[in-house]
Amino acid sequence: MTKIYHEIRDPVHVFIKLDNDERKVLNSFPFQRLRHIHQLAMSYLVYPGATHKRFEHSLGVMELAGRVFDIVTQEVNIHISMGP
């Protein structure tokens, strides 16, 4: 069974890939509410380019956390301790 991935274009990470379960979380009401919360508080009033939202930030965090998980769980990085 192959996973179906969805891609979101991101200026920092280029493409963020989502599997079906991640997409369900992304489409949930609580996650979508993050689109209306500014990551940098009211700095967008002083710096018009600072319009980062919690939604965008959370997508980037998810991408980086996924990369870390993939590296940590690779076979070569798993060490089983057999005692002293």
Buried (B, 14 or more C-beta within 10 A) or exposed (E): EEEEEEEBEEEEBEEBEBEEEBBEEBEEEEBEEBEEEBBEEEBBEEEEEBEBBBBBBBBBEBBEEBEEEEEEEEEEEEEEEEEE
